Amino acid sequence: MRINTSGYKILVLVNMIEHVNIVKDLLDDVYKDSGYDICRFHSEVPKAEKDYCKEHGSLIISTYQSFGVGVNVESIKYVITCGMCNMIDDNQAAGRARPLADGSDVLYFILADKGFAYTKEKLPIRLKYLKKEKIKSIERIKYDVSEDNCLKK
């Protein structure tokens, strides 16, 4: 079943090339019958594959560095970031969440595990910067992953 029937693109940004490949393999399994064109975008991907990804990919998994300034892709409606990064990467990732041609907003998701001291320290700084420079509104969702709330197969 296809979830994104509007034709918008979904961009997932991760820190390392290995993560791109792992996430793509996982999403290929989960969405194999969805109609999504899931593709990779990083420095080791051949230019032809990158060009196809920018034009036709409906779910794009990339590193922050590869999907930086100069990569123009139309119709990205959802930007999902994983892990903590530096302010330059934050700025570029949030720049992907600019309004679409029709004026509608793009949703920018930050997935952060606050179980780590580094994340607890850096996330408020990151959110303050993004609110000041890039993002209209910030909503926080807390998901408790205690044993009672974990998904079970």
Beta strands, then each sheet from edge to edge (+ up, - down):
strand 1: 9-14
strand 2: 38-41
strand 3: 59-63
strand 4: 76-82
strand 5: 107-111
sheet 1: 2+ 3+ 1+ 4+ 5+
end
